Amino acid sequence: MNSAWRCRPGTRDNLQFESKTLKMQDMYKRLCAARLRRLASQFPAVLILGPRQVGKTTLARLTFPKAHYFDLEEPRNREIFSADPRHALDAYSGRMLLLDEAQSVPELFSALRGAIDEGKSRAGRYILLGSSQPALVRKISESLAGRVGMLEVDPLLAAEVATGAPRRDWKATWLRGGFPAALRRDFRDWWEAYLRLYIERDLPMLGVEVRPLLLRRLLTMLAHAQGGLLNASQLGGSLGVAHTTVQRYLDILEQTFLIRRLPPFFVNVGKRLTKAPKVYIRDTGLLHHLLNIGSASQLDAHPSRGPSWETFVVEELIRREKLVRPFTQFYFWRTQSGAELDLLLDRGDTRVALEIKAGSGRSVYLARSVAAAAQDARAGSAWIIDQAREETLFPSGVRARNFGDDLRWIAP
């Protein structure tokens, strides 16, 4: 019998697991379960957002094992909740409902508003799950504003991958990505099937019209330019379409959690700063599939190894940070003269600068460059994350640490 795990509160520089007994075996334990419980104790409804097959349903059912579960893409359930959604909700009055793929039943949201307003004092009545950010957020802003807490579920962290079956180290997670099914089988076969389903079924179901071949070519081009500055006009010229079409497709990919546009950070320091966002394919398993990388040896020899490593660490650090500081804003910093920081955490009261290196980043010259960029960005601390063996403190005040030393580390 395995255990469900959640993040212990009270620490902001290291994530901790906490266990309780459960019956489902071999599940990966999610640190975000603690935040899900907190949101459910504060709001009448909680919306769990994330890409398909990232583990939203498993998370919700393990966290709330006594709740009644309905998959609204299942024809019978969709018919019941579409025909008379308020009657369907009232039939389970007093009990928690897990409503999966909630965007499939648009009629549900106005009924939820009435049901919630009649019992405002009861928190955690409805848990909504969905893989369509634009559709769900639009419906909630129209009908359920102020009544719903939101949790975005990301692919598995390296620390979470070590808790399930099969257990894999962080290097395998870097290669395969963080989707549970991709960790359990041939990740390239799985991602090919995922992409076909996403393009041929999911997007049409959301009412999104795309040209499948064009979208696939755009994803491949983004993979080869991973972590680069966005130039929609250049992408459009290569694809033979207008830059506005590229922007629309990027919006779709971002809203369905496949890419991240990391914005640049601006402060008035009298420097010429880069204004375009950087674009990342968020999951390294998908990135490697698009780059035709299928093994660790191929990854080590590939020219995109550096951008791949940067992506893996950036996503890890962002996901960890959101677990303990959900309102942190994420940026990069780059001047037109070349000074840069791969990731800048803006916590409101302080900023943390991070530079990521695929090999060893223990150069005094690099540390000086990072310290200067951190000073320009008005960051309170600066770190270099690499694969060298031990933590180093440079005279400039910059610290360097090995990514694998502590998979639950959060920048202090």
ABEGO torsion letter per residue (X at the ends): XBBBBBBBBGBAABBBBBBBBBABBGBBBBAAAAAAAAAAAABABBBBBEBBGAGAAAAAAAABAABBBBBAABAAAAAAAAABAAAAAAAABGBBBBBBGAAABAAAAAAAAAAAAABAABBGABBBBBABAAAAAAAAAAAABGABBBBBBBBBBAAAAAABOBBBBAAAAAAAEABAAAAABBAAAAAAAAAAAAAAAAAAAAGBBBBAAAAAAAAAAAAAABGBBBBAAAAAAAAGBBAAAAAAAAAAAAAAGABBBBBBBBBBAGBBBBABBBBBBABAAAAAAAAGBABAAAAAABAAAAAAAAAAAAAAAAAAAAAABAABBBBBBBBAAGBBBABBBBAGABBBBBBBBABBAABAAAAAAAAAAAAAAGBABBBBBBABABBBBBAAGBBBBBAAABAABBBX
